[in-house]
Amino acid sequence: MKNKFAALIVEDDPVAAAELDIFLGRTNMFEKPTVYTTVMESYRHLISQTVDILFLDLELRDFSGLELLKLLKNHPPVIITSSHVQLAIDCFEFEVADFLSKPYTYTRLLRGIHRAIQKQPSTDILVEDVSSKKHIFLQTGRASERFELNDILYIEAYGIYVKVITKSGVVVVNQMLSSIEKDLPTASFLRIHRSFLINLEHLNRIEPNDLWVGSFQIPIGLSHKDKVRQTLKNNGIID
């Protein structure tokens, strides 16, 4: 099963296309992207192949990049890459995910990718009462992977990704920490920091500023301290 996104880069500047290719490789979320330099080549590809995210320049060899969007009845999430900032308003009429003004940074690209991922159709395949859940499905690239809740030690925000630390290792998923938190039972999982969500079933040491989960030392965020202490009291973990 494929677990990475298929990207199409429509760009007639070879340097810009190569840089974007390198950036996408660094994310480890994408297959080797397909690159075209014209609207017509790209159109033929889009109507015959699955594309998860389209990276589209506006000034191409044959037509404007917006002409490509006009040709498509439905199109994948689009990230515009252009040096013509004045065209941004026209682009958003096509409900693009983001507009990146050249030159852009890797960090700025990651924000655009995150916005595009949010436009992907939901891959949730199980709906049940959160409090009775024994497992959860999380997005890993294009796939949904099953995680047994008892196996999860903690979950950490990691840029536009989230790292799920389990008994057997670390898995990177492409969902926001806040969205995952909503799907987890509050009796077992506690947000103790803006970047950390822990499984209380694996809590084995409590310090003034840190909690130990398994063999991992996790900091308690200053703004979370009161809630953490109250939750530990309510659960009978501390007096």
C-alpha positions as CSV (number, residue, x, y, z in Angstrom):
1,M,0.0,0.0,0.0
2,K,1.3,3.4,-0.9
3,N,1.8,5.7,2.1
4,K,3.2,8.8,0.4
5,F,1.6,11.6,-1.5
6,A,1.8,11.9,-5.3
7,A,2.8,15.4,-6.3
8,L,2.7,17.1,-9.7
9,I,5.0,20.1,-10.2
10,V,4.0,22.4,-13.1
11,E,7.0,24.7,-13.5
12,D,9.0,25.9,-16.5
13,D,12.0,27.2,-14.6
14,P,14.3,24.2,-14.1
15,V,16.1,25.7,-11.1
16,A,12.8,26.4,-9.3
17,A,11.5,22.9,-10.2
18,A,14.7,21.3,-8.9
19,E,14.5,23.3,-5.6
20,L,10.9,22.3,-5.0
21,D,11.8,18.6,-5.8
22,I,14.5,18.8,-3.1
23,F,12.2,20.4,-0.6
24,L,9.6,17.7,-1.1
25,G,12.2,15.1,-0.7
26,R,13.2,16.5,2.7
27,T,9.6,16.2,4.0
28,N,9.7,12.4,3.4
29,M,6.0,12.6,2.7
30,F,6.1,12.5,-1.1
31,E,6.9,10.1,-3.9
32,K,9.3,11.4,-6.5
33,P,7.2,14.2,-8.0
34,T,6.3,14.4,-11.7
35,V,7.4,17.6,-13.4
36,Y,5.9,19.3,-16.5
37,T,6.5,22.7,-18.0
38,T,3.3,23.3,-19.9
39,V,-0.4,23.4,-19.2
40,M,-1.4,20.8,-21.9
41,E,1.1,18.2,-20.6
42,S,-0.1,18.7,-17.1
43,Y,-3.7,18.5,-18.1
44,R,-3.2,15.1,-19.8
45,H,-1.5,13.9,-16.7
46,L,-4.2,15.1,-14.3
47,I,-7.0,13.5,-16.2
48,S,-5.3,10.1,-16.3
49,Q,-3.2,9.9,-13.1
50,T,-3.9,10.3,-9.4
51,V,-2.4,13.5,-8.0
52,D,-2.7,14.4,-4.4
53,I,-1.2,17.9,-4.4
54,L,-0.6,20.2,-7.4
55,F,2.3,22.7,-7.3
56,L,1.5,25.2,-10.0
57,D,3.5,28.1,-11.4
58,L,1.4,30.8,-13.1
59,E,3.6,31.8,-16.1
60,L,4.2,28.8,-18.2
61,R,5.5,28.1,-21.8
62,D,2.1,27.8,-23.4
63,F,-0.6,29.3,-21.1
64,S,-1.2,30.8,-17.7
65,G,-1.3,28.3,-14.9
66,L,-4.8,29.4,-14.1
67,E,-5.9,28.1,-17.5
68,L,-5.1,24.7,-16.3
69,L,-7.5,25.1,-13.4
70,K,-10.1,26.3,-15.7
71,L,-9.8,23.2,-17.8
72,L,-10.3,20.9,-14.8
73,K,-13.8,20.2,-13.5
74,N,-12.3,18.9,-10.3
75,H,-8.7,19.4,-9.3
76,P,-6.5,18.2,-6.4
77,P,-5.5,20.7,-3.7
78,V,-3.3,23.4,-5.3
79,I,-0.4,25.3,-4.0
80,I,0.5,28.2,-6.3
81,T,4.2,29.1,-6.6
82,S,4.7,32.5,-8.3
83,S,6.6,35.7,-8.1
84,H,3.5,37.6,-9.2
85,V,1.9,38.5,-5.9
86,Q,-0.7,40.7,-7.6
87,L,-2.3,37.5,-9.0
88,A,-3.0,36.0,-5.6
89,I,-6.6,37.2,-5.4
90,D,-7.4,35.7,-8.8
91,C,-5.9,32.4,-7.6
92,F,-8.1,32.1,-4.5
93,E,-11.2,32.2,-6.8
94,F,-10.2,28.7,-7.6
95,E,-10.1,27.8,-3.9
96,V,-6.3,27.0,-3.9
97,A,-4.8,25.7,-0.7
98,D,-2.0,28.3,-0.6
99,F,-0.1,31.0,-2.6
100,L,3.7,30.9,-2.2
101,S,5.5,34.0,-3.4
102,K,8.9,33.2,-4.9
103,P,11.4,32.9,-3.4
104,Y,9.9,31.0,-0.5
105,T,11.6,29.1,2.3
106,Y,11.3,25.4,3.2
107,T,9.4,26.4,6.4
108,R,6.9,28.4,4.4
109,L,6.4,25.5,2.0
110,L,5.6,23.2,4.9
111,R,2.8,25.5,6.0
112,G,1.4,25.4,2.4
113,I,1.6,21.6,2.4
114,H,-0.2,21.4,5.7
115,R,-3.0,23.5,4.3
116,A,-3.2,21.3,1.2
117,I,-3.3,18.2,3.3
118,Q,-6.3,19.6,5.3
119,K,-8.1,19.8,1.9
120,Q,-7.6,16.1,1.3
121,P,-10.8,13.9,1.7
122,S,-11.1,12.4,5.1
123,T,-9.7,8.9,5.4
124,D,-11.3,8.1,8.8
125,I,-12.7,4.6,8.6
126,L,-14.0,4.0,12.1
127,V,-16.4,6.0,14.1
128,E,-17.1,5.1,17.7
129,D,-17.6,6.5,21.2
130,V,-14.2,8.1,22.1
131,S,-14.4,6.9,25.7
132,S,-14.7,3.3,24.7
133,K,-12.0,3.3,22.0
134,K,-9.2,0.7,22.1
135,H,-7.5,1.9,19.0
136,I,-7.3,4.9,16.6
137,F,-6.6,5.3,12.9
138,L,-4.2,8.1,12.0
139,Q,-3.0,9.3,8.6
140,T,0.5,8.3,7.5
141,G,0.9,9.8,4.1
142,R,-2.0,8.6,1.9
143,A,-2.8,5.6,4.2
144,S,-4.5,5.3,7.5
145,E,-2.6,3.2,10.1
146,R,-4.1,1.6,13.2
147,F,-2.6,2.3,16.6
148,E,-3.6,0.4,19.7
149,L,-4.1,3.0,22.4
150,N,-2.3,0.9,25.0
151,D,0.7,0.9,22.8
152,I,1.0,4.7,22.6
153,L,3.3,6.3,25.1
154,Y,3.0,9.9,24.1
155,I,2.4,12.1,21.0
156,E,4.5,15.0,20.1
157,A,3.9,18.0,17.7
158,Y,6.7,18.0,15.1
159,G,6.4,20.9,12.7
160,I,3.5,20.2,10.4
161,Y,3.7,16.5,11.4
162,V,3.0,14.7,14.6
163,K,5.3,12.0,16.1
164,V,3.5,9.0,17.8
165,I,5.9,7.3,20.2
166,T,4.8,3.7,20.8
167,K,6.3,0.8,22.6
168,S,7.8,-0.4,19.4
169,G,9.0,2.9,17.9
170,V,8.2,6.2,16.4
171,V,5.7,6.8,13.6
172,V,5.2,10.2,11.9
173,V,1.7,11.1,10.9
174,N,0.3,14.1,9.1
175,Q,-2.5,15.3,11.4
176,M,-2.6,18.1,13.8
177,L,-2.0,17.3,17.5
178,S,-5.3,19.1,18.4
179,S,-7.3,17.0,16.0
180,I,-5.8,13.8,17.4
181,E,-6.5,14.9,20.9
182,K,-10.2,15.2,20.2
183,D,-10.4,11.6,19.1
184,L,-8.7,10.2,22.3
185,P,-10.3,9.3,25.6
186,T,-9.6,12.0,28.1
187,A,-9.5,9.4,30.9
188,S,-6.2,8.1,29.5
189,F,-4.7,10.9,27.4
190,L,-3.7,14.3,28.8
191,R,-2.2,17.4,27.1
192,I,0.6,18.6,29.4
193,H,2.3,21.0,26.9
194,R,1.4,22.6,23.7
195,S,3.6,20.0,22.0
196,F,3.0,16.9,24.1
197,L,0.0,14.6,24.7
198,I,0.8,11.7,27.1
199,N,-0.9,8.4,27.9
200,L,-1.5,8.4,31.6
201,E,-1.5,4.6,31.6
202,H,2.3,4.7,31.1
203,L,3.0,7.5,33.6
204,N,5.6,6.3,36.1
205,R,7.2,9.4,37.7
206,I,6.0,12.8,38.6
207,E,8.3,15.8,39.1
208,P,7.5,19.5,39.6
209,N,8.1,20.4,36.0
210,D,8.2,17.1,34.2
211,L,6.4,13.8,33.9
212,W,8.1,10.6,33.0
213,V,6.3,8.3,30.5
214,G,8.0,5.0,30.2
215,S,11.6,6.1,30.0
216,F,10.9,9.5,28.4
217,Q,11.0,12.7,30.4
218,I,8.3,15.1,29.1
219,P,8.1,18.8,30.2
220,I,4.9,20.3,31.6
221,G,4.0,23.5,29.9
222,L,3.7,26.5,32.3
223,S,0.1,27.2,31.1
224,H,-0.9,23.5,31.6
225,K,0.4,23.0,35.1
226,D,-2.8,23.7,36.9
227,K,-4.8,21.5,34.6
228,V,-2.3,18.7,34.8
229,R,-2.2,18.8,38.6
230,Q,-6.0,18.8,38.8
231,T,-6.3,15.9,36.4
232,L,-3.8,13.9,38.3
233,K,-5.8,14.6,41.5
234,N,-9.1,13.6,39.9
235,N,-7.6,10.4,38.7
236,G,-6.4,9.6,42.1
237,I,-2.7,9.6,41.0
238,I,-1.7,12.3,43.5
239,D,-3.3,13.7,46.6
